[in-house]
Amino acid sequence: MTQLHAEIISIGDELTSGQRLDTNSQWISQQLGAIGIRVMYHTTVADDVDANIDVFRKAIARTDLVVTTGGLGPTADDLTRQSLAIAVGVELYRDNNALETIKALFTSRGREMPPKNVVQADFPVGSIPIHNPEGTAPGIDLSIEQAGQQRRVFCLPGVPAEMKQMWNNTVEPAIIAMNPENKRLIKHFVIKTFGMGESDMERTLPDLVARGRKPTVGITASYATITLRITTEGNSDQECEAQAAETIETIQNCLGNTIYAYHECEIQDVVASMLQARGESVAVLESGTRGLVSHNLHSVQDQHSTIDQCQLRPALPNEKTDLASVAKDFHSNNQAHYSIVVGDVRAATADDVEQLPVIIASDHGLHHHEFRFTGHSDIRIAKAAKQAINCLRLQLLSQQAD
């Protein structure tokens, strides 16, 4: 059997309005990839019956497998059952066993079931309920034949804890049974980098990011951090790792110390771990980054042993010699092994751009750095703070190599 393709539909006004972040789709995508199902579409739709019907019809027409979350409650804006039934051209039926289970759940909680909850026992004709051990909203499992092709729709509640339990107990085993000969899985390998722009990285790795290449390499940028994501398909973790090995080695050879991690994390997490492993600490004095270096380091879990002190100054000397004197005095007056000192942004000259000076002070002396203070106004300071922290990371790496 060929590889199954899936679409994930998230339902709810709270999602389309931006009031709540959709984490269900991310989690379901990860679970599907782990069993070899390629997710082709993520769709988010409001609590509108016509919109829901349209989304269901399109998803069923273009993918083998549809998984939805949300819209299974008892209120008027919970439209999943009705919309799915209309989309596939069937009526709703009431499942008495599901109704008794819902009543029993209320009884176990010392409550009588409100009359409106009876609609949670309604299902499109041809579907079967998916048991919900913890909530009042059973899921829906519907198999459809369309134009000679078999389709399967699973509708789950939006409450993450309920959804995940139902997935593990019922939905994932059912999907695996749809294609028992498929032993393939989809595995992603993450490489986190800092210090090179997205376009420069594409030029550095032109053959790796080409369309159609196997394994695929994707590039995403977020606040000056570049993430490379290698996607492999194989019959085991070991096979996927073997597929990715040569690509990872090539990226390592091309990017060197621009790579700071092989898992999802921020650069301050890595620096804090390096300091903890060495039993060392850092102090921060900053101006141009407006306290963000300190904030980033304080955001790391279990970082208290690595941060000696942090100070924010409205202004620090702009001239390199004056900043060096400030850095030397600051470092001598704290107990940390390293000090990150960030000066003010230096005004651009007629033929230049704004610059940001950074000094890393330690018992090994002062190490001066200067960066172009560029980029969109929303990310300049965030980028500069990462640059300052990255200076310490690179210094720690150089000391390890000595």
C-alpha positions in Angstrom: 0.0 0.0 0.0 1.3 3.5 -0.8 2.1 6.0 1.9 -1.0 7.6 3.4 -1.5 11.4 3.4 -3.3 13.3 6.1 -5.0 16.6 6.8 -5.4 18.0 10.3 -8.4 20.3 11.0 -8.6 22.5 14.1 -12.0 23.8 14.8 -13.0 26.8 17.0 -13.4 30.6 17.0 -10.8 30.8 19.8 -8.2 29.5 17.3 -9.2 31.6 14.2 -9.4 34.8 16.4 -6.0 34.2 17.8 -7.2 33.9 21.4 -5.6 30.5 21.7 -2.6 28.8 20.1 -3.3 25.6 18.3 -0.9 23.0 19.9 -3.1 20.0 19.0 -2.1 20.1 15.3 1.6 20.2 16.1 1.3 17.2 18.5 -0.9 15.1 16.1 1.5 15.9 13.2 4.4 14.5 15.3 2.4 11.3 16.1 1.5 10.8 12.4 5.1 11.3 11.3 6.2 8.7 13.8 4.0 6.1 12.1 4.9 7.0 8.6 1.9 9.3 7.7 2.8 12.4 5.8 0.7 15.4 6.8 -0.1 17.5 3.7 -2.4 20.2 5.2 -3.2 22.0 8.4 -6.5 23.8 8.4 -8.1 26.0 11.0 -11.7 26.8 10.8 -14.1 28.9 12.8 -17.4 27.8 14.5 -19.4 28.3 11.3 -21.4 25.4 9.9 -21.0 26.4 6.2 -17.2 26.8 6.6 -17.0 23.5 8.4 -18.9 21.7 5.7 -16.6 23.2 3.1 -13.4 22.3 4.9 -14.6 18.7 5.5 -15.5 18.2 1.8 -12.1 19.5 0.6 -10.1 17.5 3.2 -11.9 14.2 2.4 -11.5 14.8 -1.4 -7.7 15.4 -1.2 -6.3 13.2 1.6 -6.6 9.6 2.8 -6.9 10.5 6.4 -8.5 13.4 8.2 -8.1 14.2 11.9 -10.0 16.9 13.6 -10.0 18.4 17.1 -12.7 20.6 18.6 -16.4 21.2 18.1 -17.7 18.1 19.9 -19.2 19.8 23.0 -22.9 20.2 23.8 -23.4 23.9 22.9 -24.8 25.5 19.8 -21.4 26.4 18.5 -20.2 22.8 18.5 -20.8 21.9 14.9 -18.5 19.0 14.1 -21.1 16.2 14.1 -23.6 18.1 12.0 -21.0 19.5 9.6 -19.4 16.1 8.9 -22.8 14.4 8.4 -23.9 17.1 5.8 -20.5 17.0 4.1 -20.8 13.3 3.4 -24.5 13.3 2.8 -25.9 11.3 5.8 -28.1 11.9 8.7 -27.2 11.8 12.4 -28.2 8.9 14.6 -28.2 8.6 18.4 -26.0 6.0 19.9 -27.6 4.7 23.1 -24.4 3.1 24.4 -22.5 6.4 24.1 -25.4 8.2 25.8 -25.3 5.8 28.7 -21.6 6.3 29.0 -22.0 10.1 29.1 -24.7 9.8 31.8 -22.5 7.5 33.9 -19.7 9.9 33.7 -21.9 12.7 35.2 -23.2 10.3 37.8 -19.6 9.4 38.9 -19.0 13.1 39.4 -22.1 13.5 41.5 -24.0 15.4 38.9 -27.1 14.8 36.7 -26.5 15.1 33.0 -27.9 18.4 31.6 -30.4 17.8 28.8 -28.3 19.6 26.2 -25.5 17.0 26.6 -27.6 14.3 24.8 -26.4 15.8 21.4 -22.9 14.4 22.3 -24.3 10.9 21.6 -25.2 11.9 18.0 -23.1 10.5 15.2 -23.1 10.6 11.4 -24.7 7.4 10.0 -21.9 4.9 9.2 -19.6 6.1 11.9 -18.8 4.6 15.3 -18.0 6.4 18.6 -14.5 6.7 20.0 -14.5 6.2 23.7 -13.4 9.2 25.8 -12.3 7.9 29.2 -12.1 11.3 30.9 -14.6 13.6 29.2 -18.2 13.8 28.0 -17.3 14.2 24.3 -16.8 10.9 22.5 -15.0 11.0 19.3 -16.1 10.0 15.8 -14.6 7.3 13.5 -16.0 7.4 10.0 -14.9 5.4 7.0 -15.9 6.7 3.6 -15.5 5.5 0.0 -15.2 8.4 -2.4 -14.6 8.0 -6.2 -13.3 4.5 -5.5 -10.9 5.7 -2.8 -11.1 4.8 0.9 -11.1 7.7 3.3 -11.1 7.8 7.1 -12.1 10.7 9.4 -11.3 10.8 13.1 -12.9 13.6 15.1 -11.5 14.2 18.6 -12.3 16.7 21.4 -10.2 19.9 21.6 -9.1 19.3 25.2 -5.5 18.2 24.8 -5.4 15.7 27.7 -8.6 14.0 26.4 -7.5 14.1 22.8 -4.0 12.6 23.5 -5.5 9.7 25.6 -8.0 8.9 22.9 -5.3 9.0 20.3 -3.1 6.6 22.1 -5.9 4.2 23.1 -7.9 4.1 19.9 -6.9 6.3 17.0 -3.3 5.5 16.5 -3.8 1.7 16.6 -6.7 2.1 14.1 -4.5 4.1 11.7 -1.7 1.6 11.9 -4.2 -1.2 11.1 -5.2 0.7 7.9 -1.8 0.0 6.5 -0.3 -2.9 8.4 2.5 -3.5 5.9 3.8 0.0 6.2 6.7 0.0 8.6 8.0 3.3 7.6 8.4 6.3 9.9 9.2 10.0 9.3 12.0 11.3 11.5 13.2 14.9 11.8 16.7 16.0 12.7 17.2 19.6 14.0 20.3 21.7 13.7 20.2 25.1 15.4 22.6 27.8 14.2 23.4 31.5 14.9 25.7 34.0 13.2 24.7 33.6 9.6 21.8 35.1 7.7 19.2 32.9 5.9 20.2 33.9 2.4 23.9 33.4 3.2 23.1 30.0 4.5 21.3 29.0 1.4 24.3 30.1 -0.7 26.6 28.1 1.6 24.4 25.0 1.4 23.0 25.3 -2.2 22.8 21.6 -3.0 21.4 20.6 0.4 18.3 22.8 0.2 17.4 22.0 -3.5 13.9 20.9 -4.1 13.4 17.1 -4.6 16.6 16.2 -2.7 16.5 13.2 -0.3 16.6 13.7 2.6 15.0 17.1 2.5 16.6 20.1 4.3 14.4 23.0 5.3 15.5 26.4 6.6 13.5 28.5 9.0 14.5 31.8 10.6 13.3 33.2 14.0 14.8 36.3 15.6 18.2 35.7 13.8 18.3 32.0 14.8 18.4 29.8 11.8 17.0 26.2 12.1 17.9 23.5 9.7 15.4 20.6 9.7 16.4 17.3 8.0 13.5 15.0 7.2 14.0 11.3 6.6 11.8 8.3 5.9 12.7 4.8 6.9 11.7 1.6 8.5 13.5 2.2 11.8 15.3 5.0 13.8 18.6 3.5 12.7 17.7 3.7 9.0 16.6 7.3 9.4 19.8 8.2 11.2 21.9 6.5 8.5 20.1 8.5 5.9 20.7 11.8 7.7 24.3 11.1 8.7 26.0 12.3 5.5 23.9 15.5 5.3 24.6 16.3 8.9 28.3 15.8 8.4 28.2 18.1 5.3 26.4 20.8 7.3 28.9 20.5 10.1 31.8 20.9 7.7 30.2 24.0 6.1 28.9 25.8 9.2 31.4 24.8 12.0 30.8 26.7 15.2 27.8 28.5 13.7 26.0 25.4 14.9 25.1 25.6 18.6 22.7 22.7 19.1 21.1 19.6 17.6 17.8 20.0 19.3 15.2 22.7 19.9 16.6 25.3 22.3 17.9 28.9 22.5 21.5 29.9 22.5 21.3 31.0 26.2 20.3 27.4 27.1 23.5 26.1 25.6 25.7 28.8 27.2 24.1 28.1 30.6 24.7 24.4 30.2 28.4 25.0 29.2 28.9 27.2 32.3 27.3 24.7 34.6 29.4 21.9 33.2 32.5 23.9 34.0 31.3 25.1 37.4 31.6 28.7 36.2 29.4 31.8 36.2 28.7 35.0 34.2 27.9 38.6 35.1 26.2 41.0 32.7 26.5 44.8 32.3 24.5 46.1 29.4 23.1 49.2 27.8 22.4 48.9 24.1 20.5 45.6 24.5 18.3 47.2 27.2 18.5 44.3 29.6 17.6 41.5 27.2 20.9 39.7 27.6 20.2 39.4 31.3 16.6 38.5 30.7 17.5 35.7 28.3 20.0 34.2 30.7 17.5 34.4 33.6 14.9 32.6 31.5 17.0 29.5 31.5 15.8 26.8 33.9 18.2 26.1 36.8 20.4 29.0 35.7 20.8 30.5 39.2 24.2 29.0 39.8 25.6 30.4 36.6 24.5 34.1 36.9 26.5 36.2 39.3 24.9 39.6 38.8 23.2 41.6 36.1 23.2 45.4 35.7 21.4 47.7 33.2 22.9 51.1 32.7 21.1 53.9 30.8 24.4 54.6 28.9 27.9 53.3 28.7 30.9 54.9 27.0 30.9 54.6 23.3 34.6 54.7 22.7 36.4 51.4 22.7 39.0 52.4 25.2 36.4 53.8 27.7 34.2 50.7 27.3 37.3 48.5 28.0 37.9 50.4 31.2 34.3 50.0 32.3 34.5 46.3 31.5 37.7 45.8 33.4 36.3 47.6 36.5 33.0 45.7 36.3 34.7 42.4 36.0 37.1 43.0 38.9 34.2 44.0 41.1 32.1 40.9 40.7 32.8 37.2 41.5 31.9 35.7 38.1 34.3 33.9 35.9 33.1 35.9 32.9 31.5 39.2 32.3 29.4 40.2 29.2 29.6 44.0 28.8 27.4 45.6 26.1 27.9 49.2 25.2 25.6 51.7 23.5 24.6 51.5 19.9 27.1 53.7 18.0 25.6 56.2 15.6 26.0 55.5 11.9 28.4 57.7 9.9 27.6 58.8 6.4 28.9 55.7 4.8 28.4 53.2 7.6 25.6 51.6 9.8 25.1 51.6 13.5 27.4 49.4 15.5 27.1 47.6 18.8 30.3 47.0 20.9 30.5 43.9 23.1 33.3 42.9 25.4 33.8 39.5 27.1 35.9 40.0 30.2 37.6 37.1 32.1 40.9 36.2 33.8 42.2 35.7 30.3 41.7 39.4 29.5 39.3 41.4 27.4 37.9 40.1 24.1 36.4 42.9 21.9 33.6 42.4 19.4 31.6 44.8 17.3 28.4 44.0 15.3 26.4 45.8 12.7 23.2 46.9 14.5 20.9 46.0 11.6 17.7 44.2 10.7 14.0 44.9 11.2 13.2 47.1 14.2 11.3 44.2 15.8 14.4 42.0 15.9 17.4 44.3 16.2 17.7 44.2 20.0 16.8 40.5 20.2 19.5 39.7 17.6 22.0 41.9 19.4 21.4 40.2 22.7 21.9 36.8 21.1 25.1 38.1 19.5 26.5 39.1 22.9 25.6 35.7 24.4 27.1 34.0 21.4 30.4 35.8 22.0 30.7 34.0 25.3 29.8 30.7 23.7 32.5 31.0 21.1 35.0 32.0 23.7 34.1 28.9 25.9 34.5 26.7 22.8 37.9 28.2 22.0 39.1 27.5 25.5 37.9 23.9 25.3 40.0 23.5 22.1 43.2 24.9 23.7 
